[in-house]
Amino acid sequence: MGDSGEHAEIITILLSVLSELAAMRGWTEVLLSRDNFFAWIQEEPLVRVSPDVYLLDDPPPRPRPKMWQTWLPGHRPPRWAVEIVSDDWRNDYEEAPQTAEDRVRVEAAARHEAEDRIRALEAELSRLREKRSGS
């Protein structure tokens, strides 16, 4: 499904901010990207998420996999990921190929692994904004 203009603009801004943060922090071994599938459960590889924007540490060399399978060597989960939902978010989730139970399980696993990293990134962005406004 295509992105709305506003949705695409938000994604572009997020990728820009993350790129700037990566450059400021000297993060050279990261992949900043969008809309790629991440599968979390080896027995159910089609139960997956596709974050609008994500930051992945130590990505494997090219060619990149068609789908990240987090149980495989070199297929790490993202350090940070975000999904931007539309005004019609119920439709977005109800039309997903997996059941609601599968989506909850996958999202819970991803959230559990990423919560501390997300908080750290948010704190760092806040600190950088404060520093920038004080300059």
N, CA and C atoms as an extended XYZ file, in Angstrom:
405
Properties=species:S:1:pos:R:3:atomname:S:1:resname:S:1:resid:I:1 pbc="F F F"
N         0.849       -1.170        0.000 N   MET     1
C         0.000        0.000        0.000 CA  MET     1
C         0.897        1.235        0.000 C   MET     1
N         0.580        2.207       -0.819 N   GLY     2
C         1.374        3.418       -0.909 CA  GLY     2
C         1.215        4.308        0.302 C   GLY     2
N         2.213        5.148        0.514 N   ASP     3
C         2.182        6.103        1.616 CA  ASP     3
C         1.461        7.370        1.188 C   ASP     3
N         0.797        8.018        2.152 N   SER     4
C         0.254        9.342        1.883 CA  SER     4
C         1.426       10.319        1.835 C   SER     4
N         1.177       11.508        1.333 N   GLY     5
C         2.229       12.526        1.281 CA  GLY     5
C         2.782       12.834        2.657 C   GLY     5
N         1.895       12.979        3.633 N   GLU     6
C         2.332       13.286        4.999 CA  GLU     6
C         3.119       12.116        5.593 C   GLU     6
N         2.646       10.904        5.354 N   HIS     7
C         3.321        9.708        5.850 CA  HIS     7
C         4.751        9.649        5.300 C   HIS     7
N         4.885        9.851        3.996 N   ALA     8
C         6.198        9.818        3.352 CA  ALA     8
C         7.101       10.933        3.884 C   ALA     8
N         6.524       12.096        4.140 N   GLU     9
C         7.311       13.222        4.662 CA  GLU     9
C         7.834       12.912        6.066 C   GLU     9
N         7.002       12.313        6.904 N   ILE    10
C         7.430       11.946        8.255 CA  ILE    10
C         8.576       10.937        8.186 C   ILE    10
N         8.459        9.965        7.302 N   ILE    11
C         9.512        8.961        7.140 CA  ILE    11
C        10.811        9.632        6.689 C   ILE    11
N        10.714       10.536        5.740 N   THR    12
C        11.901       11.244        5.243 CA  THR    12
C        12.565       12.038        6.362 C   THR    12
N        11.768       12.718        7.171 N   ILE    13
C        12.310       13.504        8.290 CA  ILE    13
C        12.985       12.589        9.304 C   ILE    13
N        12.325       11.496        9.665 N   LEU    14
C        12.922       10.564       10.623 CA  LEU    14
C        14.253       10.011       10.118 C   LEU    14
N        14.300        9.626        8.851 N   LEU    15
C        15.555        9.112        8.296 CA  LEU    15
C        16.640       10.194        8.301 C   LEU    15
N        16.261       11.427        8.027 N   SER    16
C        17.214       12.535        8.046 CA  SER    16
C        17.767       12.771        9.450 C   SER    16
N        16.867       12.779       10.438 N   VAL    17
C        17.294       12.991       11.829 CA  VAL    17
C        18.201       11.854       12.280 C   VAL    17
N        17.826       10.624       11.960 N   LEU    18
C        18.664        9.487       12.331 CA  LEU    18
C        20.025        9.541       11.637 C   LEU    18
N        20.054        9.960       10.380 N   SER    19
C        21.323       10.088        9.658 CA  SER    19
C        22.217       11.123       10.323 C   SER    19
N        21.616       12.232       10.713 N   GLU    20
C        22.372       13.286       11.397 CA  GLU    20
C        22.905       12.787       12.733 C   GLU    20
N        22.067       12.098       13.492 N   LEU    21
C        22.498       11.551       14.777 CA  LEU    21
C        23.631       10.546       14.579 C   LEU    21
N        23.497        9.671       13.591 N   ALA    22
C        24.546        8.682       13.318 CA  ALA    22
C        25.863        9.362       12.972 C   ALA    22
N        25.806       10.413       12.160 N   ALA    23
C        27.027       11.139       11.796 CA  ALA    23
C        27.642       11.819       13.013 C   ALA    23
N        26.804       12.447       13.838 N   MET    24
C        27.298       13.138       15.030 CA  MET    24
C        27.930       12.155       16.015 C   MET    24
N        27.370       10.965       16.102 N   ARG    25
C        27.847        9.955       17.039 CA  ARG    25
C        28.960        9.093       16.462 C   ARG    25
N        29.225        9.234       15.174 N   GLY    26
C        30.263        8.428       14.547 CA  GLY    26
C        29.848        6.980       14.346 C   GLY    26
N        28.550        6.766       14.227 N   TRP    27
C        28.059        5.411       13.992 CA  TRP    27
C        28.266        5.086       12.521 C   TRP    27
N        29.279        4.321       12.224 N   THR    28
C        29.579        3.999       10.827 CA  THR    28
C        29.026        2.641       10.420 C   THR    28
N        28.833        1.763       11.370 N   GLU    29
C        28.354        0.419       11.061 CA  GLU    29
C        26.868        0.289       11.385 C   GLU    29
N        26.063        1.159       10.774 N   VAL    30
C        24.614        1.086       10.945 CA  VAL    30
C        23.941        1.164        9.586 C   VAL    30
N        22.748        0.618        9.539 N   LEU    31
C        21.904        0.729        8.357 CA  LEU    31
C        20.656        1.487        8.776 C   LEU    31
N        20.385        2.588        8.120 N   LEU    32
C        19.166        3.360        8.335 CA  LEU    32
C        18.302        3.107        7.115 C   LEU    32
N        17.139        2.540        7.344 N   SER    33
C        16.324        2.164        6.197 CA  SER    33
C        14.854        2.172        6.571 C   SER    33
N        14.046        1.654        5.633 N   ARG    34
C        12.597        1.687        5.808 CA  ARG    34
C        11.949        0.495        5.128 C   ARG    34
N        10.775        0.151        5.633 N   ASP    35
C         9.874       -0.800        4.978 CA  ASP    35
C        10.507       -2.121        4.558 C   ASP    35
N        11.270       -2.742        5.449 N   ASN    36
C        11.782       -4.085        5.205 CA  ASN    36
C        11.167       -5.030        6.229 C   ASN    36
N        10.939       -6.277        5.824 N   PHE    37
C        10.333       -7.246        6.729 CA  PHE    37
C        11.347       -7.779        7.733 C   PHE    37
N        10.902       -7.902        8.987 N   PHE    38
C        11.648       -8.539       10.060 CA  PHE    38
C        10.784       -9.675       10.598 C   PHE    38
N        11.297      -10.884       10.499 N   ALA    39
C        10.605      -12.048       11.046 CA  ALA    39
C        11.271      -12.400       12.372 C   ALA    39
N        10.459      -12.750       13.359 N   TRP    40
C        10.954      -12.972       14.715 CA  TRP    40
C        10.858      -14.426       15.156 C   TRP    40
N        10.001      -15.205       14.538 N   ILE    41
C         9.726      -16.555       15.009 CA  ILE    41
C        10.099      -17.536       13.899 C   ILE    41
N        11.139      -18.328       14.122 N   GLN    42
C        11.646      -19.223       13.081 CA  GLN    42
C        10.574      -20.165       12.564 C   GLN    42
N         9.732      -20.663       13.432 N   GLU    43
C         8.697      -21.606       13.021 CA  GLU    43
C         7.579      -20.941       12.227 C   GLU    43
N         7.500      -19.621       12.271 N   GLU    44
C         6.454      -18.880       11.563 CA  GLU    44
C         7.068      -17.666       10.853 C   GLU    44
N         7.878      -17.901        9.815 N   PRO    45
C         8.601      -16.799        9.171 CA  PRO    45
C         7.708      -15.770        8.484 C   PRO    45
N         6.451      -16.109        8.218 N   LEU    46
C         5.561      -15.129        7.590 CA  LEU    46
C         4.860      -14.242        8.616 C   LEU    46
N         5.079      -14.524        9.884 N   VAL    47
C         4.624      -13.609       10.936 CA  VAL    47
C         5.754      -12.605       11.090 C   VAL    47
N         5.553      -11.417       10.582 N   ARG    48
C         6.643      -10.448       10.487 CA  ARG    48
C         6.107       -9.032       10.571 C   ARG    48
N         7.021       -8.114       10.776 N   VAL    49
C         6.675       -6.693       10.806 CA  VAL    49
C         7.545       -5.975        9.783 C   VAL    49
N         7.068       -4.844        9.342 N   SER    50
C         7.800       -4.026        8.383 CA  SER    50
C         7.783       -2.578        8.879 C   SER    50
N         8.743       -2.214        9.738 N   PRO    51
C         8.723       -0.857       10.289 CA  PRO    51
C         8.917        0.199        9.196 C   PRO    51
N         8.263        1.333        9.394 N   ASP    52
C         8.416        2.427        8.437 CA  ASP    52
C         9.846        2.944        8.413 C   ASP    52
N        10.475        2.997        9.564 N   VAL    53
C        11.865        3.457        9.680 CA  VAL    53
C        12.542        2.587       10.724 C   VAL    53
N        13.797        2.232       10.464 N   TYR    54
C        14.538        1.470       11.465 CA  TYR    54
C        16.022        1.764       11.376 C   TYR    54
N        16.696        1.486       12.499 N   LEU    55
C        18.141        1.615       12.610 CA  LEU    55
C        18.666        0.244       13.009 C   LEU    55
N        19.573       -0.292       12.211 N   LEU    56
C        20.104       -1.635       12.423 CA  LEU    56
C        21.608       -1.540       12.624 C   LEU    56
N        22.092       -2.113       13.718 N   ASP    57
C        23.538       -2.136       13.995 CA  ASP    57
C        24.207       -3.277       13.247 C   ASP    57
N        25.439       -3.044       12.828 N   ASP    58
C        26.282       -4.061       12.196 CA  ASP    58
C        25.558       -4.879       11.134 C   ASP    58
N        25.045       -4.222       10.093 N   PRO    59
C        24.341       -4.973        9.048 CA  PRO    59
C        25.313       -5.858        8.271 C   PRO    59
N        24.818       -6.942        7.715 N   PRO    60
C        25.687       -7.796        6.900 CA  PRO    60
C        26.051       -7.062        5.602 C   PRO    60
N        27.099       -7.513        4.946 N   PRO    61
C        27.471       -6.874        3.679 CA  PRO    61
C        26.399       -7.101        2.616 C   PRO    61
N        26.444       -6.285        1.575 N   ARG    62
C        25.510       -6.437        0.459 CA  ARG    62
C        25.802       -7.749       -0.259 C   ARG    62
N        24.845       -8.342       -0.860 N   PRO    63
C        23.461       -7.907       -0.993 CA  PRO    63
C        22.698       -8.136        0.311 C   PRO    63
N        21.818       -7.217        0.624 N   ARG    64
C        21.001       -7.320        1.837 CA  ARG    64
C        19.958       -8.427        1.646 C   ARG    64
N        19.545       -9.053        2.748 N   PRO    65
C        18.520      -10.094        2.615 CA  PRO    65
C        17.175       -9.500        2.200 C   PRO    65
N        16.371      -10.290        1.547 N   LYS    66
C        15.026       -9.842        1.162 CA  LYS    66
C        14.139       -9.693        2.380 C   LYS    66
N        14.417      -10.478        3.428 N   MET    67
C        13.688      -10.397        4.681 CA  MET    67
C        14.681      -10.707        5.797 C   MET    67
N        14.665       -9.892        6.844 N   TRP    68
C        15.526      -10.125        7.996 CA  TRP    68
C        14.892      -11.225        8.845 C   TRP    68
N        15.640      -12.298        9.061 N   GLN    69
C        15.186      -13.418        9.881 CA  GLN    69
C        16.056      -13.412       11.135 C   GLN    69
N        15.528      -12.841       12.209 N   THR    70
C        16.343      -12.494       13.370 CA  THR    70
C        16.997      -13.690       14.067 C   THR    70
N        16.615      -14.890       13.736 N   TRP    71
C        17.248      -16.073       14.309 CA  TRP    71
C        18.496      -16.483       13.532 C   TRP    71
N        18.736      -15.897       12.360 N   LEU    72
C        19.915      -16.233       11.556 CA  LEU    72
C        21.111      -15.368       11.956 C   LEU    72
N        22.325      -15.921       11.857 N   PRO    73
C        23.517      -15.113       12.136 CA  PRO    73
C        23.570      -13.898       11.212 C   PRO    73
N        23.886      -12.745       11.783 N   GLY    74
C        23.979      -11.519       11.000 CA  GLY    74
C        22.648      -10.834       10.739 C   GLY    74
N        21.564      -11.434       11.148 N   HIS    75
C        20.232      -10.852       10.969 CA  HIS    75
C        19.744      -10.329       12.318 C   HIS    75
N        20.321       -9.244       12.752 N   ARG    76
C        19.969       -8.680       14.052 CA  ARG    76
C        18.631       -7.955       13.981 C   ARG    76
N        17.951       -7.869       15.108 N   PRO    77
C        16.766       -7.009       15.143 CA  PRO    77
C        17.214       -5.550       15.151 C   PRO    77
N        16.375       -4.650       14.724 N   PRO    78
C        16.775       -3.243       14.738 CA  PRO    78
C        16.966       -2.724       16.155 C   PRO    78
N        17.895       -1.781       16.288 N   ARG    79
C        18.075       -1.098       17.565 CA  ARG    79
C        16.873       -0.220       17.855 C   ARG    79
N        16.351        0.359       16.793 N   TRP    80
C        15.239        1.309       16.915 CA  TRP    80
C        14.362        1.160       15.687 C   TRP    80
N        13.063        1.154       15.901 N   ALA    81
C        12.127        1.048       14.781 CA  ALA    81
C        10.858        1.801       15.129 C   ALA    81
N        10.198        2.314       14.095 N   VAL    82
C         8.942        3.030       14.307 CA  VAL    82
C         7.982        2.699       13.175 C   VAL    82
N         6.732        2.590       13.518 N   GLU    83
C         5.656        2.409       12.547 CA  GLU    83
C         4.761        3.628       12.641 C   GLU    83
N         4.527        4.276       11.539 N   ILE    84
C         3.653        5.444       11.495 CA  ILE    84
C         2.307        4.962       10.985 C   ILE    84
N         1.307        5.095       11.819 N   VAL    85
C        -0.005        4.607       11.420 CA  VAL    85
C        -0.816        5.731       10.793 C   VAL    85
N        -1.692        5.344        9.897 N   SER    86
C        -2.545        6.316        9.219 CA  SER    86
C        -3.755        6.638       10.079 C   SER    86
N        -4.549        7.599        9.632 N   ASP    87
C        -5.794        7.910       10.329 CA  ASP    87
C        -6.703        6.696       10.367 C   ASP    87
N        -6.583        5.842        9.346 N   ASP    88
C        -7.401        4.632        9.250 CA  ASP    88
C        -6.596        3.429        9.753 C   ASP    88
N        -5.992        3.567       10.925 N   TRP    89
C        -5.081        2.549       11.426 CA  TRP    89
C        -5.751        1.202       11.648 C   TRP    89
N        -7.024        1.191       11.997 N   ARG    90
C        -7.704       -0.098       12.201 CA  ARG    90
C        -7.671       -0.918       10.910 C   ARG    90
N        -7.930       -0.261        9.798 N   ASN    91
C        -7.903       -0.943        8.500 CA  ASN    91
C        -6.497       -1.469        8.212 C   ASN    91
N        -5.473       -0.681        8.538 N   ASP    92
C        -4.088       -1.112        8.319 CA  ASP    92
C        -3.793       -2.425        9.035 C   ASP    92
N        -4.267       -2.550       10.259 N   TYR    93
C        -3.963       -3.731       11.051 CA  TYR    93
C        -4.912       -4.890       10.772 C   TYR    93
N        -6.163       -4.607       10.488 N   GLU    94
C        -7.111       -5.675       10.235 CA  GLU    94
C        -6.848       -6.380        8.915 C   GLU    94
N        -6.231       -5.703        7.947 N   GLU    95
C        -5.943       -6.322        6.659 CA  GLU    95
C        -4.605       -7.052        6.638 C   GLU    95
N        -3.886       -7.047        7.753 N   ALA    96
C        -2.583       -7.711        7.803 CA  ALA    96
C        -2.763       -9.212        7.614 C   ALA    96
N        -1.772       -9.896        7.022 N   PRO    97
C        -1.927      -11.313        6.705 CA  PRO    97
C        -1.958      -12.238        7.913 C   PRO    97
N        -1.436      -11.815        9.057 N   GLN    98
C        -1.439      -12.695       10.215 CA  GLN    98
C        -2.594      -12.358       11.152 C   GLN    98
N        -2.842      -13.254       12.073 N   THR    99
C        -3.921      -13.036       13.020 CA  THR    99
C        -3.522      -11.970       14.028 C   THR    99
N        -4.512      -11.431       14.712 N   ALA   100
C        -4.243      -10.424       15.743 CA  ALA   100
C        -3.352      -11.005       16.835 C   ALA   100
N        -3.567      -12.264       17.185 N   GLU   101
C        -2.759      -12.919       18.209 CA  GLU   101
C        -1.297      -13.004       17.769 C   GLU   101
N        -1.066      -13.358       16.501 N   ASP   102
C         0.304      -13.422       15.979 CA  ASP   102
C         0.957      -12.056       16.012 C   ASP   102
N         0.224      -11.028       15.598 N   ARG   103
C         0.779       -9.676       15.570 CA  ARG   103
C         1.131       -9.219       16.983 C   ARG   103
N         0.278       -9.506       17.940 N   VAL   104
C         0.553       -9.120       19.327 CA  VAL   104
C         1.807       -9.822       19.823 C   VAL   104
N         1.942      -11.100       19.523 N   ARG   105
C         3.117      -11.852       19.968 CA  ARG   105
C         4.398      -11.302       19.341 C   ARG   105
N         4.357      -11.027       18.045 N   VAL   106
C         5.532      -10.499       17.359 CA  VAL   106
C         5.869       -9.104       17.881 C   VAL   106
N         4.860       -8.255       18.009 N   GLU   107
C         5.112       -6.900       18.491 CA  GLU   107
C         5.603       -6.903       19.929 C   GLU   107
N         5.099       -7.802       20.756 N   ALA   108
C         5.557       -7.886       22.145 CA  ALA   108
C         7.027       -8.296       22.196 C   ALA   108
N         7.406       -9.258       21.362 N   ALA   109
C         8.802       -9.689       21.326 CA  ALA   109
C         9.700       -8.547       20.871 C   ALA   109
N         9.290       -7.853       19.840 N   ALA   110
C        10.080       -6.731       19.319 CA  ALA   110
C        10.147       -5.603       20.345 C   ALA   110
N         9.016       -5.296       20.945 N   ARG   111
C         8.960       -4.200       21.920 CA  ARG   111
C         9.840       -4.517       23.119 C   ARG   111
N         9.761       -5.739       23.610 N   HIS   112
C        10.561       -6.129       24.775 CA  HIS   112
C        12.050       -5.936       24.491 C   HIS   112
N        12.490       -6.354       23.314 N   GLU   113
C        13.889       -6.250       22.958 CA  GLU   113
C        14.339       -4.822       22.711 C   GLU   113
N        13.425       -3.965       22.246 N   ALA   114
C        13.813       -2.630       21.800 CA  ALA   114
C        13.512       -1.511       22.788 C   ALA   114
N        12.735       -1.753       23.834 N   GLU   115
C        12.301       -0.671       24.714 CA  GLU   115
C        13.459        0.141       25.293 C   GLU   115
N        14.466       -0.543       25.843 N   ASP   116
C        15.602        0.174       26.431 CA  ASP   116
C        16.359        0.967       25.374 C   ASP   116
N        16.514        0.392       24.196 N   ARG   117
C        17.228        1.093       23.129 CA  ARG   117
C        16.453        2.321       22.662 C   ARG   117
N        15.147        2.194       22.572 N   ILE   118
C        14.313        3.323       22.148 CA  ILE   118
C        14.411        4.447       23.172 C   ILE   118
N        14.297        4.098       24.460 N   ARG   119
C        14.398        5.125       25.506 CA  ARG   119
C        15.743        5.828       25.443 C   ARG   119
N        16.800        5.076       25.231 N   ALA   120
C        18.136        5.669       25.160 CA  ALA   120
C        18.250        6.617       23.966 C   ALA   120
N        17.707        6.220       22.825 N   LEU   121
C        17.758        7.078       21.642 CA  LEU   121
C        16.928        8.336       21.841 C   LEU   121
N        15.745        8.196       22.430 N   GLU   122
C        14.910        9.361       22.705 CA  GLU   122
C        15.613       10.323       23.659 C   GLU   122
N        16.254        9.790       24.689 N   ALA   123
C        16.989       10.635       25.631 CA  ALA   123
C        18.138       11.348       24.924 C   ALA   123
N        18.815       10.638       24.051 N   GLU   124
C        19.929       11.242       23.308 CA  GLU   124
C        19.434       12.335       22.371 C   GLU   124
N        18.325       12.091       21.670 N   LEU   125
C        17.769       13.124       20.793 CA  LEU   125
C        17.343       14.345       21.597 C   LEU   125
N        16.756       14.132       22.757 N   SER   126
C        16.358       15.240       23.618 CA  SER   126
C        17.572       16.040       24.066 C   SER   126
N        18.627       15.329       24.459 N   ARG   127
C        19.866       15.997       24.874 CA  ARG   127
C        20.459       16.805       23.727 C   ARG   127
N        20.444       16.236       22.517 N   LEU   128
C        20.984       16.952       21.359 CA  LEU   128
C        20.158       18.194       21.035 C   LEU   128
N        18.841       18.090       21.159 N   ARG   129
C        17.987       19.253       20.921 CA  ARG   129
C        18.268       20.355       21.931 C   ARG   129
N        18.410       19.975       23.207 N   GLU   130
C        18.723       20.946       24.258 CA  GLU   130
C        20.066       21.607       23.988 C   GLU   130
N        21.043       20.808       23.609 N   LYS   131
C        22.373       21.319       23.306 CA  LYS   131
C        22.309       22.285       22.123 C   LYS   131
N        21.559       21.909       21.091 N   ARG   132
C        21.431       22.736       19.896 CA  ARG   132
C        20.731       24.056       20.207 C   ARG   132
N        19.691       24.016       21.033 N   SER   133
C        18.963       25.247       21.365 CA  SER   133
C        19.770       26.147       22.289 C   SER   133
N        20.707       25.563       23.047 N   GLY   134
C        21.553       26.354       23.932 CA  GLY   134
C        22.766       26.935       23.236 C   GLY   134
N        23.037       26.486       21.999 N   SER   135
C        24.216       26.956       21.261 CA  SER   135
C        23.993       28.304       20.647 C   SER   135
